[in-house]
Amino acid sequence: MRALAFSPEGRLASAGDDGVVLVRAGARRLFALHPIGGEPAGFAVTDDGHVQIYGDATRRFLTCAIGPIHHPLALCEEEVVVPDLVRRVLAGDQSYAD
């Protein structure tokens, strides 16, 4: 871990090396943010595997794992990609997981 930061009110903490992990105080990890090196792109992912995509280049890097085989993201995109995932997680809205 190269960096650690807390929100002013102390309810959120973030830590990072090659990405950033956001944790609510006294709770589990909310999500992790991962940049795509050399691209203006990246993604956020929750522990249950839901993803928010930033930048078109990200789709080239993400895959769907079905058993030991990785497939193009298009195969599972409807199930795992959630628009506004970060906003929803921070607001405590877990309806995307239904």
Buried (B, 14 or more C-beta within 10 A) or exposed (E): EEEEEEEEEEEBBBBBEEBBBBBBEEEEEBBBBBBBEEBEBBBBBBEEEBBBBBEEBBBEBBBBEEEEEEEEBEEBBEEBBBEEBBEBBEEEEEEBEE
